[in-house]
Amino acid sequence: MPEGPELHLASLFVNKMCEGVLFAGPVTKSAVSKNPDVDFACEEYRISCASRGKEVKLTLSPIKCDDTKGLKTQQPMDIVFRFGMSGFFRFTAEAELPKHAHLCFYTKEKPRRVLSYVDARRFGSWQPHGSWQPHRGPCIMFEYKSFRENVVSKLSDRAFDRPICEVLLNQKYFNGIGNYLRAEILYRLNIPPFVPARTVLEGLESEDACKEEKPGTIETLNKKTVKTAEKITVKNESVDLLRLCHTVPLEVVHLGGKGYDPEKADYSDFVAWLQCYDVDGMKSIRDHNGRTMWFKGDPGPMAPKDSKSPKVKKRTKKDEDHDDNKKKGARTQSESTGKKKSVKKEIKTAKIQKDVPLKKATPRKTVKHESPAQRKTTDNKKPAEDPQRRSSRLARQ
């Protein structure tokens, strides 16, 4: 599932692809999507993008509209996206429109190009005239000071009675953290995932000793993120959980994403970066919400008692080669066994045929053909009567 870093990378991708590009005409939606229509049409407009936690906002900014062409005077529009399990943006030629493109923005040039929102599973959503959801907390990457203050000041909330691994997925406090980020953050601090969140966070202050980002809007901070993140230096003694919730996602941003960049589907850097999530040798268990938690060592006192580990050992090239050889060996053995069975069957059949004696040919019966006169004479003949029966008959008479 896309998390904070992936949504930010999506916004960087849109801004890069759409810089200086003019879009025109209506925004179209696929027939299968259940999301709302986007009532926007303009002769010329531009697109820009920003992210905040697990949300992305596209801003459509009209340049001019001509009523004589049937296009209404259009006001700027914000469309807020939530990617769900598989959402991302693509920018392609119109002829190469992706199969699962559900919302399309067409360029003015010819041949046209298309910025499309692609979502194979259709768990994502968008909201025209949308805004950042108010129940979500400050962004872990771009509103770090507000994010930290929001958590530290709300530790009395009942939400913090739950295990720390489950609280990290609560977007009211940790907007942008997802499954792989929580595993990496807790692993680096050697914190068992199923300990009460309040015991982990108590004692943390609203501000830490690290350099904070300068105040500004989300849009401004989005543009300055890369430069700001490169300057962040954190000493080991000053690192705490909330600080890592800010810096670990920025590390992913510097990697270039884990395959959500549609122009570069290379996962190797991300896989090499992972230290805990889905890594061979780590343990896993499902939390109380059914989400898989990866960790090392003791899970903690609040771990579900009846939870089964869904862990599957990661396959290496050596394992694959071993399995291939094993399959080839099994196939060869199967073929050899089949040949042996075939030979045995042939030998058995031949032996049976050899042991069964041949039947002697039965001579055909000769049929005596009679003429009609002979057949009539034969039919009229009576069989000879037994002498004893004849005596008895005569005696009765």
Secondary structure, DSSP 8 states (H G I E B T S, - for coil): ---HHHHHHHHHHHHHHHTT--EEEE-EE-SS--S-----EEEEEEEEEEEETTEEEEEEEEEE--GGGT------EEEEEE-TTT-EEEEEEGGG--TTEEEEEEBSSSS-EEEEEE-SS---EEEET----TTS--BTTT-HHHHHHHHHTTTTSGGGGSBHHHHTT-TTTSBT--HHHHHHHHHHTT--TTSBHHHHHTT--SS-SS-------HHHHHHHHHHHHHT----GGG--HHHHHHHHHHHHHHHT-SS-STT----HHHHHH-SSTT-TT-EEEE-TTS-EEEESS---TTS-TT----------HHHHHHHHHHHHHHHHHHHHHHHHHHHHHHHHHHHHHHHS---------------HHHHHHHHH------HHHHHHHHHH-
